[in-house]
Amino acid sequence: MREARADDARSQARQLIGDLLGDERPTAGALVRQAVASLGEARAERCVELVRWAPLTRRSSELASVAGLVIGTRELGEQWWRRGRGGKLPAPDEALATSAAIEPWTDLTVLEMLAAWIADDAADERWGAAVATADLNSWQAEDRIDLPPGARPGDRVVVGFDAGGRLDAVVVERADEELGSNLDFASLRYSRPAEAQWSWGVAAGLGPHPLEGEKPDPYAEPVEIGAADPLRTWALRHGATVEQAGPPWWRKGEVIAAIERVDWMWRSGEWFAWWRAVAALVDGDSAQLAARMDDMDDTDDAS
């Protein structure tokens, strides 16, 4: 069942990114070429620089953000980057150049922040500004938002939830003649930059995603064999096939490829501890690696 859902998600993502970017099986090289064409050479080079700085376990997410920026720029125009907002919001070009953290996106990387920003702006351009936001972790439909002035029964108002995500709330009259609202979950939709970001990340997977001219090759760096062997053995013992685990892990690229093949997110809960450990192995974080392997030992002991 889990494998079927994973395959369905990848098939949907490949079709969507193919429609948006023309690449059903996206690569970093093809995306960078599209970024140069859409963002301009200087912005694209800065984006690639930020991708290179990211840990290898985060590279796919950073490239997915670039995909969102490519589609967003095509929708909103190159002027989006140069437009100042006043107050605390600089022009996106300034944010890209300085890597400044900006509210409300301080928990995101620079590229993720810009991708969220352009996804929301594209949603506003297409459907109008959201009058409220709702946390869709709760599927309660009734009276989740404050209604705007002048709302009347039957009106539909735009509600935001994720970056670039929107749905409608229908204004209704309650039994006490007070106005309320019902969220229309069937109206849920995402802007095209948000769709591009999601679909590129799912279709391309964790990697490896080498970048042109990258020397030395970060995927060729060796890993700590004393930790790599037990982590590979753990994966085999908990349901991964030999084909998925691949040959013994010597280099970071081999570990990244194995992580992608085992589809750990679609497996049972103890695989999350494994993911944290192999991510620390790839990122070269020895303290984190030791702590996460202890977590895995505790999980095995409990079972």
SEFI-820390 format. One record per residue (C-alpha): x, y, z; residue in one letter. Coordinates in Angstrom, 1 decimal. Each point is the difference from the previous one (the first is absolute). Layout:
<<X Y Z> "a">
...
This chain:
<<0.0 0.0 0.0> "m">
<<2.8 2.5 1.0> "r">
<<2.0 -0.9 -3.1> "e">
<<-3.1 0.6 -2.2> "a">
<<-0.6 3.5 1.6> "r">
<<3.7 0.9 -0.6> "a">
<<-0.2 -1.1 -3.6> "d">
<<-3.2 1.9 -0.5> "d">
<<1.6 3.2 1.5> "a">
<<3.0 -0.3 -2.3> "r">
<<-2.1 -0.6 -3.1> "s">
<<-2.1 3.0 0.8> "q">
<<3.0 2.1 0.7> "a">
<<1.7 -1.0 -3.2> "r">
<<-3.0 0.8 -2.1> "q">
<<-0.5 3.4 1.8> "l">
<<3.7 1.1 -0.3> "i">
<<-0.1 -1.2 -3.7> "g">
<<-2.9 2.3 -0.6> "d">
<<1.6 2.9 1.8> "l">
<<3.6 -0.3 -1.1> "l">
<<0.0 -2.6 -2.8> "g">
<<2.2 -2.4 2.0> "d">
<<-1.8 -3.1 1.1> "e">
<<3.2 -1.3 1.6> "r">
<<1.6 3.2 1.2> "p">
<<3.7 0.5 0.6> "t">
<<2.0 2.7 1.7> "a">
<<1.7 1.0 -3.3> "g">
<<-3.2 0.4 -1.9> "a">
<<-1.5 2.1 2.9> "l">
<<3.0 2.3 0.1> "v">
<<-0.3 0.6 -3.7> "r">
<<-3.6 1.0 0.4> "q">
<<0.9 2.2 2.9> "a">
<<2.5 1.9 -2.1> "v">
<<-2.6 0.5 -2.7> "a">
<<-2.7 1.1 2.4> "s">
<<1.8 1.8 2.9> "l">
<<3.0 1.3 -1.8> "g">
<<3.6 -1.2 0.2> "e">
<<0.9 2.0 3.2> "a">
<<-3.0 -1.2 2.0> "r">
<<0.4 -3.5 -1.2> "a">
<<3.6 -0.1 1.0> "e">
<<-0.9 1.3 3.5> "r">
<<-2.6 -2.7 0.3> "c">
<<2.4 -2.7 -1.0> "v">
<<2.5 1.4 2.5> "e">
<<-2.6 -0.4 2.8> "l">
<<-0.8 -3.5 -1.2> "v">
<<3.7 -0.9 0.3> "r">
<<0.2 1.3 3.5> "w">
<<-2.9 -2.2 1.2> "a">
<<0.7 -3.4 1.5> "p">
<<-0.3 -2.8 -2.6> "l">
<<-3.1 -1.3 1.8> "t">
<<-1.6 3.4 -0.6> "r">
<<1.1 0.5 -3.6> "r">
<<-3.2 -1.5 -1.5> "s">
<<-2.1 2.4 2.0> "s">
<<2.1 3.0 -1.0> "e">
<<-0.2 -0.9 -3.7> "l">
<<-3.8 -0.5 0.4> "a">
<<-0.2 3.6 1.3> "s">
<<1.9 1.1 -3.1> "v">
<<-2.7 -1.8 -2.1> "a">
<<-2.7 2.0 1.8> "g">
<<2.0 3.3 -0.7> "l">
<<0.2 -0.9 -3.7> "v">
<<-3.7 -0.5 -0.4> "i">
<<-0.8 3.0 2.3> "g">
<<2.2 2.3 -2.1> "t">
<<-1.6 -1.2 -3.2> "r">
<<-3.5 0.8 1.5> "e">
<<0.8 3.3 1.7> "l">
<<2.8 1.3 -2.1> "g">
<<3.6 0.9 0.6> "e">
<<-1.1 3.3 1.7> "q">
<<-1.2 -2.1 3.0> "w">
<<3.6 -0.2 1.1> "w">
<<0.6 3.7 -0.1> "r">
<<-3.2 1.2 1.6> "r">
<<0.4 1.4 3.6> "g">
<<-2.8 -0.5 2.5> "r">
<<0.7 2.6 2.6> "g">
<<0.1 -0.6 3.7> "g">
<<1.9 -3.2 0.9> "k">
<<-0.1 -1.6 -3.4> "l">
<<2.9 0.8 -2.3> "p">
<<-0.1 -0.7 -3.8> "a">
<<0.6 -3.8 -0.6> "p">
<<3.2 0.9 -1.8> "d">
<<1.4 1.4 3.3> "e">
<<-1.1 -3.0 2.0> "a">
<<1.7 -2.3 -2.5> "l">
<<3.2 2.0 0.1> "a">
<<0.2 0.5 3.8> "t">
<<-1.5 -3.3 1.1> "s">
<<-1.9 2.0 2.6> "a">
<<-2.7 -1.8 2.1> "a">
<<-3.3 1.6 -0.4> "i">
<<-3.2 -0.4 1.9> "e">
<<-2.1 -2.1 -0.2> "p">
<<2.5 -2.4 -1.6> "w">
<<2.9 0.0 2.5> "t">
<<-0.2 -3.8 0.4> "d">
<<0.7 -0.5 -3.8> "l">
<<3.1 0.2 -2.1> "t">
<<0.4 2.9 -2.3> "v">
<<-1.1 -1.9 -3.0> "l">
<<-2.9 -1.6 1.8> "e">
<<-1.0 3.5 1.3> "m">
<<0.0 1.5 -3.5> "l">
<<-1.9 -3.0 -1.4> "a">
<<-2.7 0.4 2.6> "a">
<<-0.1 3.8 -0.6> "w">
<<-0.5 -0.4 -3.8> "i">
<<-2.5 -2.9 0.5> "a">
<<-2.1 2.3 2.2> "d">
<<0.3 2.9 -2.4> "d">
<<-1.0 -2.2 -2.9> "a">
<<-3.0 -1.2 2.0> "a">
<<-1.1 3.6 0.8> "d">
<<0.4 1.0 -3.7> "e">
<<-2.2 -2.9 -1.1> "r">
<<-2.7 -0.2 2.7> "w">
<<0.3 3.3 1.9> "g">
<<1.5 0.6 3.4> "a">
<<-1.0 -2.5 2.7> "a">
<<-2.3 1.6 2.7> "v">
<<1.2 -2.5 2.6> "a">
<<2.1 -3.1 0.6> "t">
<<-1.0 -3.4 1.4> "a">
<<2.1 -2.9 1.3> "d">
<<-1.2 -3.0 -2.0> "l">
<<1.4 -2.4 2.6> "n">
<<-3.5 0.4 1.3> "s">
<<-2.7 -0.9 -2.4> "w">
<<-2.8 1.8 1.9> "q">
<<-1.8 2.0 -2.6> "a">
<<-2.2 2.3 2.0> "e">
<<0.9 3.6 1.0> "d">
<<3.8 -0.3 -0.2> "r">
<<0.5 3.6 -1.2> "i">
<<-1.1 3.5 0.7> "d">
<<-2.1 1.3 -2.8> "l">
<<0.9 3.2 -1.8> "p">
<<-2.3 3.1 0.3> "p">
<<-3.0 -0.1 -2.4> "g">
<<-0.1 -3.8 -0.2> "a">
<<-3.4 -1.4 -1.0> "r">
<<-1.5 -3.5 0.0> "p">
<<1.1 -1.9 -3.1> "g">
<<3.3 2.0 -0.5> "d">
<<3.1 -2.0 -0.5> "r">
<<3.2 1.4 1.5> "v">
<<3.6 -1.1 -0.6> "v">
<<1.8 -1.7 2.9> "v">
<<3.7 -0.8 0.1> "g">
<<1.6 -3.1 1.7> "f">
<<3.5 -0.9 -1.5> "d">
<<2.3 2.1 -2.1> "a">
<<-1.9 0.4 -3.2> "g">
<<-2.9 -2.1 1.4> "g">
<<-3.6 1.3 -0.1> "r">
<<-3.5 -1.1 0.5> "l">
<<-3.4 1.7 0.3> "d">
<<-2.2 0.7 3.0> "a">
<<-3.7 0.3 -0.7> "v">
<<-1.8 2.6 2.1> "v">
<<-3.2 -1.4 1.6> "v">
<<-2.7 1.3 2.3> "e">
<<-0.2 -1.9 3.3> "r">
<<-3.2 -0.8 1.9> "a">
<<0.5 3.0 2.2> "d">
<<0.2 2.2 -3.1> "e">
<<3.7 0.5 0.6> "e">
<<2.3 -0.4 -3.0> "l">
<<2.5 -2.9 0.0> "g">
<<2.0 -1.9 -2.6> "s">
<<0.6 -3.5 -1.2> "n">
<<3.4 -0.9 -1.6> "l">
<<-0.5 -1.6 -3.4> "d">
<<2.7 -2.7 -0.1> "f">
<<-0.9 -0.9 -3.5> "a">
<<1.3 3.4 -1.1> "s">
<<3.5 -0.7 1.3> "l">
<<2.6 1.1 -2.6> "r">
<<3.7 1.0 -0.3> "y">
<<1.6 2.6 -2.1> "s">
<<2.3 -1.2 -2.8> "r">
<<3.3 0.9 1.8> "p">
<<-1.1 -2.0 3.0> "a">
<<-0.9 -2.9 -2.3> "e">
<<3.4 0.2 -1.7> "a">
<<1.8 0.0 3.3> "q">
<<-1.8 -3.1 1.3> "w">
<<0.1 -1.9 -3.3> "s">
<<3.7 0.6 -0.7> "w">
<<1.0 -1.2 3.4> "g">
<<-2.1 -3.2 -0.2> "v">
<<0.8 -0.8 -3.6> "a">
<<3.7 0.6 0.3> "a">
<<0.4 -1.6 3.4> "g">
<<2.8 0.4 2.5> "l">
<<2.7 -0.5 -2.7> "g">
<<2.9 0.0 -0.6> "p">
<<-0.4 3.4 -1.8> "h">
<<3.5 1.0 -1.2> "p">
<<0.5 3.5 -1.2> "l">
<<2.0 0.9 -3.1> "e">
<<3.6 0.9 0.7> "g">
<<-0.2 -1.0 3.7> "e">
<<3.6 -0.8 1.1> "k">
<<0.6 -1.8 2.2> "p">
<<-3.0 -2.2 -0.5> "d">
<<-1.8 0.0 3.4> "p">
<<-1.7 -3.3 -0.8> "y">
<<3.4 -1.7 -0.3> "a">
<<1.0 0.9 3.5> "e">
<<0.6 -3.1 2.3> "p">
<<-2.4 -0.8 2.8> "v">
<<0.8 -1.5 3.4> "e">
<<0.1 -3.7 -0.7> "i">
<<-0.4 -1.0 3.6> "g">
<<-3.4 1.6 0.0> "a">
<<-0.9 -0.7 -3.7> "a">
<<0.2 -3.7 0.3> "d">
<<-2.4 -0.3 3.0> "p">
<<-2.5 2.4 -1.5> "l">
<<0.0 -2.0 -3.3> "r">
<<-0.4 -3.2 2.0> "t">
<<-2.9 1.5 2.0> "w">
<<-1.8 0.9 -3.2> "a">
<<0.4 -3.5 -1.3> "l">
<<-1.2 -1.5 3.3> "r">
<<-3.1 2.2 0.0> "h">
<<-1.3 -0.8 -3.4> "g">
<<2.2 1.7 -2.6> "a">
<<1.1 -2.2 -2.9> "t">
<<3.6 -0.4 -1.1> "v">
<<-0.9 1.9 -3.2> "e">
<<-1.3 2.9 2.1> "q">
<<2.9 0.1 2.4> "a">
<<2.5 -0.4 -2.8> "g">
<<3.6 -1.0 0.4> "p">
<<1.9 0.9 3.2> "p">
<<0.1 3.7 0.6> "w">
<<3.3 1.8 -0.5> "w">
<<-0.9 3.4 -1.3> "r">
<<-2.8 2.6 0.7> "k">
<<-1.5 -0.5 -3.4> "g">
<<-0.5 -3.7 0.6> "e">
<<-1.8 0.7 3.3> "v">
<<-2.2 2.7 -1.6> "i">
<<-1.0 -2.4 -2.8> "a">
<<-0.8 -2.7 2.6> "a">
<<-2.1 2.3 2.1> "i">
<<-2.0 0.9 -3.1> "e">
<<-0.5 -3.6 -1.0> "r">
<<-1.2 -1.4 3.3> "v">
<<-3.0 2.5 0.2> "d">
<<0.4 0.3 3.8> "w">
<<-2.9 2.5 0.4> "m">
<<-2.4 -2.6 -1.2> "w">
<<1.2 -2.6 2.5> "r">
<<-0.7 -0.6 3.7> "s">
<<0.7 2.6 2.7> "g">
<<3.4 -1.3 1.1> "e">
<<1.4 1.0 -3.4> "w">
<<-0.1 3.6 1.0> "f">
<<2.9 -0.6 2.5> "a">
<<1.9 -1.7 -2.8> "w">
<<-0.6 3.0 -2.3> "w">
<<1.4 2.4 2.6> "r">
<<3.0 -2.2 0.4> "a">
<<0.8 -0.4 -3.7> "v">
<<-0.6 3.8 -0.5> "a">
<<2.6 0.7 2.7> "a">
<<2.3 -2.5 -1.7> "l">
<<-0.3 1.8 -3.3> "v">
<<0.3 3.5 1.5> "d">
<<3.1 -1.0 2.0> "g">
<<-1.5 0.9 3.4> "d">
<<1.7 -2.5 2.2> "s">
<<-1.7 1.0 3.3> "a">
<<-3.4 -0.1 -1.6> "q">
<<0.8 -3.4 -1.6> "l">
<<1.0 -1.5 3.3> "a">
<<-3.1 1.3 1.7> "a">
<<-2.3 -1.2 -2.7> "r">
<<1.6 -3.5 -0.1> "m">
<<-0.7 -0.2 3.8> "d">
<<-3.6 0.8 -0.8> "d">
<<-0.1 -2.9 -2.4> "m">
<<1.4 -2.3 2.6> "d">
<<-2.6 1.1 2.5> "d">
<<-2.8 -0.6 -2.6> "t">
<<1.4 -3.5 -0.7> "d">
<<0.2 -0.8 3.7> "d">
<<-3.6 1.2 0.5> "a">
<<-1.3 -2.3 -2.8> "s">
